[in-house]
Amino acid sequence: MALDLVGYLLNALEPAERDAVEAQLRTNPAAREQLQELEQALVPLAWDAEVDLPSGLVDRTLAQLPLEKPSLAVGWPRRRLAEFAVAAALLLTVTGLVAAWVGRLHGLRDQDGGVIRLVECRDNLQKLFVPLRTYADAHGGHFPNVAVAAESPRNNGLLVYPLLQDSKLLPTDVGYGKGGAGLKEIQAMDAAAYQAWAEKMKGYYAYSLGHKVGGQIVSLKIHEGTPTSLLPLMADMPPANAALGNSPFHGGSGQHVLYADGHVTFAQARDVGFERDDIYVNRGGLVAAGHDWKDAVLSAGAIAP
């Protein structure tokens, strides 16, 4: 299973293989935990650095694989084995470097602070999950519903922060928790004051706009059978053109995504929602509420659901 998870993280699986892994993740908590551990080990691969791989890496790695075992030999052409061998070799290399890397992390700086920012960004998203889940537990399993929190066009993804602030759930070390405006203040702002507030919010994480049920917009709900590990809840802010490209947070290399079970993944593509859903637009290509609960739309801009 570990090799399949590595392939899943590196987008190296065939569609049928990816579907099989996602089926496992829906029902197997141990597999989800292992996925998160592997994802953290692979974080250094997102750095903007060139690595010289040793000559003959694939052949030497393949030589170590027990190809006489039917589970590996049957149906696995050498090219596919080579792809997974490289992924496995990279994982082993990165895992071996993680201890030293973590030990140097607080003293490490590159030209634009990219390595530090990558880790801080993930940690901040993780911190935001606690207030989000606490809110859901107090509201029948529903995460904050920005669609009904204010009149259009102010009922957008940005309102998740004042909603959590008013519930006294945001920790003070997470941006908006240091005295940000409450929901009533935002509702009462004139156009100029609201525009100034929205301008200050540029760069905050994108949040779910919810989805339609019978003509109403509802927020994501936790209930028995919900595949929370596959449902995006927050992410790095979308690009200026929400329909194209990755978040600008990390030089366009990808975006951190917080899922409804609390784990965070650094995704190198946008199609990481349930059934490979694009996380920044709905199935109609719009920054608007999803068509159903499988259709995740995360927005940080002043766009109403």
N, C-alpha and C positions, 0 to 999 in steps of 0.2 A: 504493500500500500504506500510506503514511504516514497518509492520511486515514482509512482503515479502522481503523488502530491507535488513532488518536485516538478514534474512535467506540467502539472496544472498551473503552478505558480509562474512557470516560464512560458506559458501559452504554447507548449510543444506537443499537446495531445491532439489526436484526431477527434472530430466531433463526437463519435460514439464513446470514445474513452473519456472525454470530458464530461459527457452526460452521466456516465457510470460513477465518476468521482463525485459529482454534485449530488447524485442519489445517495451515496454513502454519507456525505456531509449533512444531508437533511436529517438522517436518522441515527448517526453515530457520533456522540459527543467526544469520544476519544479521538476520532478522525479529525474533528474540528480543532481540538486542542493541539494535535500534532501538526495540522496545517498552520496554525498560528506560530508554533515554535519554529517551523521551517521558514515561514515568511520573515520572521525576525532575523534568522540566520542569513537570509539572502539580502537583507537591507543594504549591505555594502556594495552589491552589484548595481545599485541605482546611482552610485557616485559617478561623476563625470571623470573617469580615469581610464587610461589605457593599460591593459594588462598583457604581458607577453606570456602566452601559454607555452609550456614545454613542448618540444617537438615529439610527435608520436603519442600524444596524450590519449587520443581515442583508442588506438590499437592496444596500448598498454592497459587501459581500463577495461577494454573488452576481454583481454586475456585473463582478467581476474574474475569475469562473470562465469558462474557455473552453467554453461550453456547446455550441459547434458540434462538439466532439469527440464521436464516438459513445460512447466509453467513459464519458463523464459524462452525456450527454444521454439515452441510451436507458434506459428503466425507472427513471428517478430523478424522481419527482414533486417539484414545487417545495417542498412541505413538508419532504420528506426532505433536499433540498439545503439548505434553510434551517437544519435541525438541524445538519448537518455544517459549514455555513458558520460558525455561531456557535462550534462546537467548534474549528474551525481558527483563527478570529479570537482566541478565548481563548488558544489555544496560542501563537500568534504574540506576543500581548501578554505572556503569562507568560514565554515564552522571552526576550523582550527585557528583562524585569525581573530575570531570574535572576542575571546578573552583578552587578548592584548589590545584590541581596538577599544573595547569598553574601558579598559584601564587608562587609556590615553585620552578618552573622549573629552573630558572637561578642559584639557589643555590644548585640544586640537583646533586649529583654525585654518581655513583655506581662504582664497581671495574674497569670496562673497559669503562665507559662513555657511556654505551649502550643506556640509555634513551635519553640523550642529542643528541647522534649521530642519533637516529631514527628521531627526530624532525628536526635537522639540515639538514639531508639528504633530507627529504621531502621539506623543504624550499628552498634548493639549486636547486632542480629540478623545483620547481615552478618559481624560478627566471629565469631559462633557457628558460622557455616557452615564455617569453616576446620577447627576441631577435629572437627566432625561428619563432614566429608568425609574427613579424615585417618583417623578411626576406621573409616569404611566401607572405605577402601582397604586397611586392615590386617585386615579381617574379611570378606573375600570379597565386598565390595560392599554388605554389610548395614550400615545405620545402627544405632545402639544399640537393643537390644530390651529395653524396660523390663518386658515381660510376664514374662520369666524371670529377672529380676534379684533378686527377693525374693519372699517368700510374700505371698499376698493378705491384706490389701488394700494392702500397701506397694508392690506392683509397679505403680506408676502413673507418669504422665508426669513427675513431679518427679524420678524416679530418673535421668533423662538427665544431670543435673548431676553427681552423684557418680560415675556411670560415666565421664564425660569427665575428671573430676578424678582418678580413680584411674589413668587412662591418661596422666596428666600432659599433657593437651592443652589445658586451659582457660587462657587468658591471665589474668594477675593483674588486668588492668583490666576484666574482665568479671565483675561481681558475685560469683558463687560461687567464682571462681578465687582469691579472697583467703582461703584457708584453710577452705573449707567441708568438712563431714563427708564421709568416704569411705563406700563402699557397706557395708563390714563394720561400720562404726560404726552405720549406720542399721539394719542387720539386727539388731544386738545391743541396740538401744535398748528400754527398757521403754515401755509405752503412753504414760505422761506425757511422757517425753523425746521420743518420736516426735511426739506432738501438738505439742509446743513447736517442734520442728524444722519441721514442716509449716506451722505458723502463721508462722514466719519466712519461709517460701518464698512466701507470698501476694504476688502481684504479679509473679512470675517468668513467663517466656514459656511458652506452651503447647507441648507436644511430641506427636508422633505416638504413639498407643497401638498401632500395628501393625494387622494384619488376619489373618483366619483362612484357613488352608490345610489342608484335611484334618483338621480338629479341633484343629490347633495354631495358636498365635498367633505370627506371624513379623513381623519389622520390614521396613520398606521397603528394597528392594534395587535397586542400580544395575546394570543389565545392558544389553546392546545392544538397542536398540529401545524402552527405557523412555522415555516422554515426560517427562523430569525437569523440564522447564520448566513443566509443568502439575500437578505433584504437590506439594501443600503438606507441609512438614516441621515448621515451627514457626510460631507466630503470637503476637500479643498475647494476653494472658489472656482467656478467655471471660467473658461476663457471669455474674452470680450464678446466674441461671437459664440454664443452658447451652443450652436449647432456644429461647431468645428473645433477639433483639436483638444489637447489636454489642458488641465489647469496651468496657469502661468506661475504658480507657487514655486515649482522646482524646475524652472527653465523649460517647461513643456515636456519633461521626461515622464510625467505621470502624476497621479494624485493619490493621497491617502483617502481611504474610504472607511467610515465607521458603520458597522453593521448592527442590526437590531439585537444581536446577542452580546454586543460589547467588544468584539474583536475588531482590530484595525488592520487593513491590508494596504500596501503600496501597490497600486495597479498601474501598469504601463499603458493601459487602454481604457476607454470609457464604457465599454460594453461588459460591465461586471455586475450588473443587477441580476435579478432572478431570470433564468432562461436567456442570459446574455443581453439583458436590457440596457440601453444607453441611459446612464444615470443623470444626464443633464437636460434631456428633452424627453417628452412623452412619445408614444408610438406614432403620433401624428407629426412629430418633428417640432413640437412647440414647447416653450417653457411655460407649462401650465399643468394643472392637476393631471395625475395619471388616469388612464382609462379604466383601470381596475387595480387591485392590490399588488399585482405583479409588475405594474408599470411605474417604476420609481422615477421621480423627478426632483432633483436637488437644486435649489437656487439660493444665491446670496445677493441677488440684485433686487431692486425695488420693483419686481414684477408680481402682480397678483395671480393667484392660482386660476 
